[in-house]
Amino acid sequence: MSGNRRVVFGSDHAGFALKGELVKAAREAGHQVDDVGPLQDVSVDYPDYARMVSEAVAQGRADLGVLVCGTGIGMSISANKFKGVRAALCRTELEARMARAHNDANVLCLGQRISGPGLARAILDAFLAAGFEGGRHATRVDKIRAQER
């Protein structure tokens, strides 16, 4: 996962511990990390953190975003409401690589109750290392962009 990407992280209380581990891993790999919170393990509403991460990515203040909640589902639904965000809920390294390569996904969503720390780290590594392939996939991503409101 070596690189120099600007990555913004957010979670809710159900993803707080895993987010902390992933933030540490991204920093150790040399990425510029912004953790928008929460900064302590208290009950919070996931749409608030999905908004902060999504806005950072959509406005170009971050290259990629990572959102963690209990399952990743709520975060992915919320993040995909923002124009310019293509959030992918990934359970495997292959899904993470393909989300970046074929869909130009810019926000990774994970579930702390679903993926243990080792698997989550591998998924994050794959997501951060992959790039968009373009080509025939660019036409499809352009169609997704055209559907944004």
C-alpha positions as CSV (number, residue, x, y, z in Angstrom):
1,M,0.0,0.0,0.0
2,S,2.9,2.4,-0.5
3,G,2.0,5.7,-2.0
4,N,1.3,9.3,-1.5
5,R,-2.4,9.6,-1.8
6,R,-4.6,12.0,0.2
7,V,-7.0,9.7,2.0
8,V,-9.9,10.9,4.2
9,F,-11.3,8.5,6.8
10,G,-14.6,8.5,8.7
11,S,-16.7,6.1,10.6
12,D,-19.5,5.7,13.1
13,H,-19.2,4.1,16.5
14,A,-19.7,0.6,15.0
15,G,-16.7,1.1,12.8
16,F,-14.5,3.2,15.1
17,A,-12.0,0.6,16.1
18,L,-11.4,-0.7,12.6
19,K,-11.1,2.9,11.3
20,G,-8.3,3.5,13.8
21,E,-6.4,0.5,12.6
22,L,-6.8,1.5,8.9
23,V,-5.8,5.1,9.5
24,K,-2.6,3.8,11.2
25,A,-1.9,1.5,8.3
26,A,-2.4,4.2,5.7
27,R,-0.1,6.6,7.5
28,E,2.6,3.9,7.9
29,A,2.4,3.4,4.1
30,G,3.1,7.0,3.5
31,H,-0.3,8.3,2.6
32,Q,-1.5,11.7,3.7
33,V,-4.4,10.9,6.1
34,D,-7.3,13.1,7.3
35,D,-9.5,11.4,10.0
36,V,-12.7,13.4,10.2
37,G,-13.9,11.3,13.1
38,P,-15.3,10.4,15.3
39,L,-12.3,10.8,17.5
40,Q,-13.7,8.9,20.4
41,D,-15.9,5.8,20.7
42,V,-19.3,7.3,21.2
43,S,-22.6,6.8,19.5
44,V,-22.9,9.0,16.3
45,D,-24.9,9.0,13.1
46,Y,-23.1,7.5,10.1
47,P,-24.7,9.9,7.5
48,D,-22.8,12.8,9.2
49,Y,-19.4,11.1,8.6
50,A,-20.3,9.9,5.2
51,R,-21.1,13.5,4.3
52,M,-17.8,14.8,5.6
53,V,-15.8,12.2,3.7
54,S,-17.9,12.5,0.5
55,E,-17.6,16.2,0.4
56,A,-13.8,16.1,0.9
57,V,-13.5,13.7,-2.1
58,A,-16.1,15.4,-4.3
59,Q,-14.4,18.8,-3.7
60,G,-10.9,17.5,-4.4
61,R,-9.6,17.9,-0.9
62,A,-8.9,14.2,-0.8
63,D,-8.0,11.7,-3.6
64,L,-9.9,8.8,-2.0
65,G,-12.2,8.2,1.0
66,V,-12.7,5.3,3.4
67,L,-15.9,4.9,5.5
68,V,-16.4,2.2,8.1
69,C,-19.6,1.3,9.9
70,G,-21.0,-2.0,11.3
71,T,-21.7,-3.5,7.9
72,G,-20.6,-0.8,5.4
73,I,-24.1,-0.7,3.9
74,G,-25.3,2.5,5.5
75,M,-22.1,4.3,4.7
76,S,-22.2,3.2,1.1
77,I,-25.9,4.3,0.7
78,S,-25.2,7.6,2.2
79,A,-21.9,8.4,0.4
80,N,-23.5,7.6,-3.0
81,K,-25.9,10.4,-2.6
82,F,-23.1,12.9,-3.3
83,K,-22.4,14.1,-6.8
84,G,-18.9,12.9,-7.9
85,V,-18.7,10.1,-5.3
86,R,-18.6,6.5,-6.4
87,A,-18.6,4.6,-3.2
88,A,-18.0,0.8,-3.2
89,L,-18.8,-1.6,-0.5
90,C,-16.0,-4.2,-0.8
91,R,-15.7,-7.5,1.0
92,T,-12.7,-8.9,-0.8
93,E,-9.4,-7.6,-2.3
94,L,-10.7,-8.5,-5.8
95,E,-13.8,-6.3,-5.3
96,A,-11.6,-3.4,-4.2
97,R,-9.2,-3.7,-7.1
98,M,-12.1,-4.0,-9.6
99,A,-14.0,-1.1,-8.0
100,R,-11.1,1.1,-8.7
101,A,-10.0,-0.4,-12.1
102,H,-13.4,-0.7,-13.7
103,N,-15.7,1.8,-11.8
104,D,-13.2,4.5,-10.8
105,A,-14.6,4.1,-7.2
106,N,-13.3,6.9,-5.0
107,V,-14.7,5.9,-1.6
108,L,-14.2,2.5,0.0
109,C,-16.9,1.3,2.4
110,L,-16.1,-1.4,4.9
111,G,-18.0,-3.1,7.8
112,Q,-16.3,-3.8,11.1
113,R,-18.8,-6.5,11.9
114,I,-18.1,-8.2,8.6
115,S,-14.3,-7.9,7.9
116,G,-11.7,-8.5,10.5
117,P,-8.7,-6.2,10.7
118,G,-6.4,-8.4,8.6
119,L,-8.9,-8.7,5.7
120,A,-9.9,-5.1,6.0
121,R,-6.2,-4.0,5.7
122,A,-5.8,-6.2,2.6
123,I,-8.9,-4.7,1.1
124,L,-7.6,-1.2,1.8
125,D,-4.2,-2.0,0.4
126,A,-5.8,-3.3,-2.8
127,F,-8.1,-0.2,-3.1
128,L,-5.3,2.3,-2.6
129,A,-2.9,0.5,-4.9
130,A,-5.2,0.2,-7.8
131,G,-5.9,2.8,-10.5
132,F,-8.7,3.4,-13.0
133,E,-8.1,1.5,-16.3
134,G,-10.1,3.9,-18.4
135,G,-10.7,2.6,-22.0
136,R,-14.1,1.0,-22.3
137,H,-14.7,1.5,-18.6
138,A,-14.4,5.3,-19.0
139,T,-17.5,5.3,-21.2
140,R,-19.5,3.5,-18.5
141,V,-18.2,5.8,-15.8
142,D,-19.2,8.8,-17.9
143,K,-22.7,7.3,-18.1
144,I,-22.8,7.1,-14.3
145,R,-21.7,10.7,-14.0
146,A,-24.4,11.7,-16.5
147,Q,-27.0,10.2,-14.2
148,E,-25.9,12.2,-11.2
149,R,-28.3,14.9,-10.0
